[in-house]
Every structure is written in C-alpha cells, then in structure tokens.
Amino acid sequence: MEEQIKIMSNFIKRNLNIYRQDKIGLFFSLLGAFIGLIIYVFFLRNALISGIPQFINREAFLDLWMIGGLIAIVALTSSVAGFSQYVQDLQNDSLIDFEINGTLGNLAQIGYMITAFVESFLTTTIFTFICIIYIRLQVSIDLESTIILKIMGINIISCLFGVCFSSLFFRILKTTSSFASISAIVGTLSGFMSGSYILISSLPKTFATFINYWPGFGTASLYRQLLLKNLNNIGNNNIFNVIYNKYGVTQSLFGKNPSFDITTGYVFIISVLLGLFNLTFNYVFKDRK
C-alpha cells in the first residue's frame, strides 16, 4: 500500500512538473481564462448594460453577475484542459508503460484526475483574484474575507465537478486533435449552461428546467449570490426578485429559490457520484479487457 501511494505521488508530481515546465502552455491556459473577462469588459459590457431595465446599481449588478458566471466557466474549462497530459500520454503509449512498468494499474486514472483538479484549482484561483481586483477598481466594493473564503470553497466544488464530469468522456479520446475539438465544444457550451451567454428566463421551459439541474449552473448561481451579497439595494423588493430570477442568481431547484447550502450540497453530491461512477466503470472495463 505504501509503495503504491509513493508511486502515485511520484506520478502526480511528474504530471505537475510537465505542466509547470511548459511555460507557453501555462501562459495560454491562463490567457484562455482571461479572454472571457477581456471580451466582456471591452466589447460586451456597454451593450449588455443598455439592455437591462433601469434600477439602482444596475452597472454594478451586471459586473458582479457576469463575473460569477465567468468564474464558473473557467472552473469547468480549466478542468478539461487538465486532461491534456492524459491524452498526450495515451497517444504516445506512455500510459501503457505507466500501468505495466510503474505498477499503477487502474490507479493511473485517479492520478490524472488529481492532476487535473490541482491545475484547474490553480487557474480558477488566479482568475478569481484577478476578478476581485476588477471588482475593487470598477465596482468599488471590497469583498469581506468570509465571502472570499466561501468563493474559494465553491472553487473547490466547481473544479471537483469539472474534473469528474470531464473524466467521463475523455476515455474515448485517442488524439490531441480530438481533445482540442472537445475542449472547444465544452468551452462554448459551458457559457450557455451557466446562464452567462443567454438569460435563463428567455429559454424554453423544458430547457430552462434542464439547466436548473445542471451543476455548472448551480455553481454560477452560488458565485452570483456571494458576489451580490453587498449589493442588495437595487430598488424595491419586487424588482429585486424579478431581476434575480431573470438573471439566474437564484434557482428553482428543489422548490423556489433554494438556500445556498442546499445548492452547494447538490453540486457536491453530483460531483462525487460522477467520480465514483467513472472510477467504477474504469475498474470494470479494465477487468473485462
């Protein structure tokens, strides 16, 4: 057991060292996270503001709402990017060598998942602090330390979901070109599924219901609730409820506008179930091969 733990530890260190030493790849992975924020600030912000009804602090509301969605998007897309080393090892037949000569066996899958989680959490955390700086400069709000800590906790859950979800379909990829295609698709869909590129209130009822049960939308809602906690004064209570429901700050999951804790627990449970399913399937598949 101790020997397997040591081998696993060395395997994860090897993956992280490759990630750290690839300066260009590291730069572009971080740049990819910032592109959404850059596009919003310089190209979309003014157009989106003009489309929002008049109410107090509407510009600040839009900034915080969008940033909450962007962090959720980065958590998922960076989790996908974390599996790039797995695809490279698979294409170069290095994975077979690790499983046979390194006595990793089925544990290799866990090693790649841990690696992807660490890389995803690092990228998401860096992006989060960039967003906090933007909030301080643009919105003139200093987030409380307790809120920042809660955001970091949601980052962990978001990255956990992203890794467990990504690991389900990456077993079918064989080449880096197919990996790039899947990454592009996930990057595009994650924006829609988090309710950032299109308002959930404008979607057909069936699709809106589906998104409400999508954990990625749940994490976006959690980020938005935390960021908007200091911005309760947007007008009367009626406007407050309509705007929050329309823009996906609150959810209709498990009843109308469930509590923060219920949504957090739901996303965490779904993530764990996805991870267990993936690992169980991996063991069964290997045994029958």
C-alpha positions as CSV (number, residue, x, y, z in Angstrom):
1,M,0.0,0.0,0.0
2,E,2.8,2.4,0.9
3,E,4.6,1.6,-2.3
4,Q,1.5,2.3,-4.4
5,I,1.0,5.6,-2.6
6,K,4.6,6.6,-3.3
7,I,4.3,5.6,-6.9
8,M,1.0,7.6,-7.2
9,S,2.7,10.6,-5.6
10,N,5.6,10.5,-8.0
11,F,3.2,10.1,-10.9
12,I,1.3,13.2,-9.9
13,K,4.5,15.2,-9.3
14,R,5.6,14.1,-12.8
15,N,2.4,15.4,-14.4
16,L,2.6,18.7,-12.4
17,N,6.2,19.2,-13.3
18,I,5.4,18.8,-17.0
19,Y,2.6,21.4,-16.6
20,R,4.9,23.8,-14.7
21,Q,7.8,23.5,-17.2
22,D,5.6,24.1,-20.2
23,K,5.8,27.9,-19.9
24,I,4.0,28.6,-23.2
25,G,1.2,26.2,-22.4
26,L,0.8,27.6,-18.9
27,F,0.6,31.1,-20.3
28,F,-2.0,30.3,-22.8
29,S,-4.1,28.3,-20.3
30,L,-4.2,31.4,-18.1
31,L,-4.8,33.6,-21.1
32,G,-7.7,31.4,-22.1
33,A,-9.3,32.0,-18.7
34,F,-8.9,35.8,-19.0
35,I,-10.3,36.1,-22.6
36,G,-13.9,35.9,-21.4
37,L,-13.3,38.8,-18.9
38,I,-11.5,40.8,-21.6
39,I,-14.2,40.4,-24.1
40,Y,-16.9,41.3,-21.6
41,V,-15.0,44.5,-20.3
42,F,-14.0,45.9,-23.7
43,F,-16.8,44.6,-26.1
44,L,-19.9,43.4,-24.3
45,R,-20.4,45.5,-21.2
46,N,-21.9,48.6,-22.6
47,A,-24.2,46.7,-24.9
48,L,-25.4,44.5,-22.0
49,I,-26.0,47.5,-19.7
50,S,-28.2,49.1,-22.3
51,G,-30.4,46.0,-22.4
52,I,-31.0,46.0,-18.6
53,P,-34.1,47.8,-17.1
54,Q,-33.4,50.9,-15.1
55,F,-32.7,50.2,-11.4
56,I,-30.3,51.3,-8.7
57,N,-26.7,50.0,-9.1
58,R,-27.6,48.2,-12.4
59,E,-24.0,48.5,-13.7
60,A,-22.5,47.1,-10.6
61,F,-25.1,44.3,-10.7
62,L,-24.2,43.4,-14.2
63,D,-20.4,43.3,-13.4
64,L,-20.9,41.0,-10.4
65,W,-23.4,38.8,-12.2
66,M,-21.1,38.3,-15.2
67,I,-18.0,37.7,-13.1
68,G,-19.9,35.0,-11.2
69,G,-20.7,33.2,-14.4
70,L,-17.1,33.6,-15.8
71,I,-15.6,32.0,-12.7
72,A,-17.9,29.0,-13.1
73,I,-17.0,28.8,-16.8
74,V,-13.2,28.9,-16.0
75,A,-13.6,26.2,-13.4
76,L,-15.1,23.8,-15.9
77,T,-12.9,24.7,-19.0
78,S,-9.7,24.5,-16.9
79,S,-10.7,21.1,-15.6
80,V,-11.0,19.9,-19.2
81,A,-7.6,21.4,-20.0
82,G,-6.1,19.5,-17.1
83,F,-6.6,16.2,-19.0
84,S,-4.3,17.3,-21.9
85,Q,-1.4,15.3,-20.3
86,Y,-3.6,12.2,-20.2
87,V,-4.4,12.5,-23.9
88,Q,-0.7,13.0,-24.8
89,D,0.4,10.0,-22.7
90,L,-2.3,7.9,-24.4
91,Q,-1.3,9.0,-27.9
92,N,2.4,8.4,-27.1
93,D,1.7,5.0,-25.5
94,S,3.3,6.3,-22.3
95,L,0.1,5.4,-20.4
96,I,0.6,1.7,-21.1
97,D,4.2,1.9,-19.7
98,F,3.0,3.6,-16.5
99,E,0.3,1.0,-15.9
100,I,2.6,-2.0,-16.6
101,N,6.1,-1.0,-15.5
102,G,5.1,1.6,-12.9
103,T,2.6,-0.8,-11.3
104,L,0.0,2.0,-11.3
105,G,-2.6,-0.2,-12.9
106,N,-6.1,1.3,-12.6
107,L,-4.8,4.0,-10.3
108,A,-3.5,6.0,-13.3
109,Q,-7.0,7.3,-13.8
110,I,-7.0,8.7,-10.3
111,G,-3.6,10.2,-10.8
112,Y,-4.8,12.1,-13.9
113,M,-7.9,13.3,-12.1
114,I,-5.9,14.7,-9.1
115,T,-3.5,16.4,-11.5
116,A,-6.4,17.9,-13.5
117,F,-8.0,19.1,-10.2
118,V,-4.8,20.8,-9.0
119,E,-4.2,22.5,-12.3
120,S,-7.9,23.6,-12.5
121,F,-8.0,24.9,-9.0
122,L,-4.8,26.9,-9.5
123,T,-6.1,28.5,-12.7
124,T,-9.5,29.2,-11.2
125,T,-8.0,30.8,-8.1
126,I,-5.7,33.1,-10.1
127,F,-8.7,34.1,-12.2
128,T,-10.8,34.7,-9.1
129,F,-8.3,37.1,-7.6
130,I,-8.0,39.0,-10.9
131,C,-11.8,39.3,-10.8
132,I,-11.6,40.5,-7.1
133,I,-9.2,43.2,-8.2
134,Y,-11.5,44.2,-11.0
135,I,-14.4,44.4,-8.6
136,R,-12.4,46.7,-6.3
137,L,-11.4,49.0,-9.2
138,Q,-14.6,49.0,-11.2
139,V,-17.4,48.4,-8.7
140,S,-15.6,49.9,-5.7
141,I,-16.6,47.0,-3.4
142,D,-14.2,45.4,-1.0
143,L,-15.3,41.8,-0.6
144,E,-15.3,40.6,3.0
145,S,-12.8,37.9,3.9
146,T,-15.5,35.5,4.7
147,I,-17.1,35.9,1.3
148,I,-13.7,35.4,-0.4
149,L,-13.2,32.2,1.6
150,K,-16.6,30.9,0.6
151,I,-15.8,31.7,-3.0
152,M,-12.6,29.6,-2.7
153,G,-14.7,26.8,-1.2
154,I,-17.1,27.0,-4.2
155,N,-13.9,26.9,-6.4
156,I,-13.1,23.6,-4.9
157,I,-16.5,22.2,-5.6
158,S,-16.7,23.7,-9.1
159,C,-13.3,22.2,-10.0
160,L,-14.3,18.8,-8.5
161,F,-17.4,18.7,-10.6
162,G,-15.4,19.8,-13.7
163,V,-12.9,17.0,-13.3
164,C,-15.4,14.3,-12.5
165,F,-17.6,15.4,-15.5
166,S,-14.6,15.6,-17.9
167,S,-13.2,12.3,-16.9
168,L,-16.4,10.5,-18.1
169,F,-15.8,11.2,-21.8
170,F,-12.1,11.6,-22.0
171,R,-11.6,7.9,-22.1
172,I,-13.0,7.8,-25.6
173,L,-10.4,10.3,-26.9
174,K,-7.3,9.0,-28.7
175,T,-5.5,12.0,-30.2
176,T,-4.7,15.6,-29.2
177,S,-6.7,16.9,-32.2
178,S,-9.9,15.2,-30.8
179,F,-9.0,16.7,-27.4
180,A,-8.8,20.2,-28.9
181,S,-12.2,19.7,-30.6
182,I,-13.9,18.6,-27.4
183,S,-12.3,21.4,-25.4
184,A,-13.7,24.0,-27.8
185,I,-17.2,22.5,-27.6
186,V,-17.1,22.4,-23.8
187,G,-15.8,25.9,-23.6
188,T,-18.7,27.2,-25.8
189,L,-21.4,25.1,-24.1
190,S,-20.3,26.0,-20.6
191,G,-21.1,29.6,-21.1
192,F,-24.7,28.8,-22.2
193,M,-25.2,26.2,-19.5
194,S,-24.0,28.6,-16.8
195,G,-26.6,31.2,-17.9
196,S,-24.0,33.7,-18.9
197,Y,-24.3,34.0,-22.6
198,I,-28.1,33.8,-22.6
199,L,-30.7,34.6,-19.9
200,I,-32.4,31.6,-18.4
201,S,-35.7,33.5,-18.4
202,S,-35.5,33.7,-22.2
203,L,-35.1,29.9,-22.7
204,P,-38.0,27.4,-23.4
205,K,-39.4,26.0,-20.2
206,T,-38.1,22.4,-20.8
207,F,-34.5,23.6,-21.5
208,A,-34.6,26.1,-18.6
209,T,-35.6,23.2,-16.3
210,F,-32.8,21.1,-17.5
211,I,-30.2,23.9,-16.9
212,N,-31.6,24.3,-13.4
213,Y,-30.4,20.8,-12.6
214,W,-27.0,21.3,-14.4
215,P,-24.4,21.6,-11.6
216,G,-22.5,24.1,-13.6
217,F,-25.4,26.5,-13.4
218,G,-25.7,25.8,-9.7
219,T,-22.1,26.9,-9.1
220,A,-22.6,30.0,-11.2
221,S,-25.7,30.8,-9.0
222,L,-23.6,30.3,-5.9
223,Y,-20.9,32.7,-7.1
224,R,-23.5,35.3,-8.0
225,Q,-25.2,35.0,-4.6
226,L,-21.9,35.6,-2.8
227,L,-20.7,38.5,-5.0
228,L,-24.1,40.3,-4.9
229,K,-24.4,40.0,-1.2
230,N,-23.2,43.5,-0.7
231,L,-25.4,44.8,-3.5
232,N,-28.9,44.3,-2.1
233,N,-30.0,47.8,-2.8
234,I,-31.2,47.6,-6.4
235,G,-34.6,49.1,-5.8
236,N,-37.8,47.8,-4.3
237,N,-38.3,44.1,-3.4
238,N,-40.4,43.3,-6.4
239,I,-37.6,44.5,-8.8
240,F,-35.1,42.7,-6.7
241,N,-36.9,39.3,-7.0
242,V,-37.7,39.7,-10.7
243,I,-34.1,40.6,-11.7
244,Y,-32.5,37.9,-9.6
245,N,-34.8,35.2,-11.1
246,K,-34.4,36.5,-14.6
247,Y,-30.6,36.6,-14.5
248,G,-30.1,33.2,-12.8
249,V,-28.9,34.5,-9.4
250,T,-31.4,32.2,-7.8
251,Q,-32.7,28.8,-8.9
252,S,-35.9,26.9,-8.9
253,L,-34.2,23.8,-7.8
254,F,-35.9,21.8,-5.0
255,G,-38.5,24.5,-4.6
256,K,-38.4,28.2,-5.3
257,N,-35.0,29.8,-4.7
258,P,-33.3,27.1,-2.5
259,S,-30.8,28.1,0.1
260,F,-27.1,28.4,-0.6
261,D,-26.4,25.3,1.4
262,I,-28.9,23.1,-0.5
263,T,-27.4,24.1,-3.9
264,T,-23.8,23.6,-2.6
265,G,-24.7,20.1,-1.3
266,Y,-26.4,19.1,-4.5
267,V,-23.4,20.1,-6.7
268,F,-21.0,18.3,-4.3
269,I,-23.1,15.1,-4.3
270,I,-23.4,15.0,-8.1
271,S,-19.7,15.5,-8.4
272,V,-18.9,12.6,-6.0
273,L,-21.4,10.3,-7.8
274,L,-19.8,11.2,-11.2
275,G,-16.3,10.5,-9.8
276,L,-17.3,7.2,-8.3
277,F,-19.2,6.1,-11.4
278,N,-16.1,6.9,-13.6
279,L,-13.7,5.0,-11.3
280,T,-16.0,2.0,-11.0
281,F,-16.5,1.9,-14.8
282,N,-12.8,2.1,-15.2
283,Y,-12.1,-0.9,-13.0
284,V,-14.8,-3.0,-14.5
285,F,-13.7,-2.1,-18.0
286,K,-10.1,-2.9,-17.3
287,D,-11.0,-6.2,-15.7
288,R,-13.0,-7.3,-18.7
289,K,-10.5,-6.2,-21.2
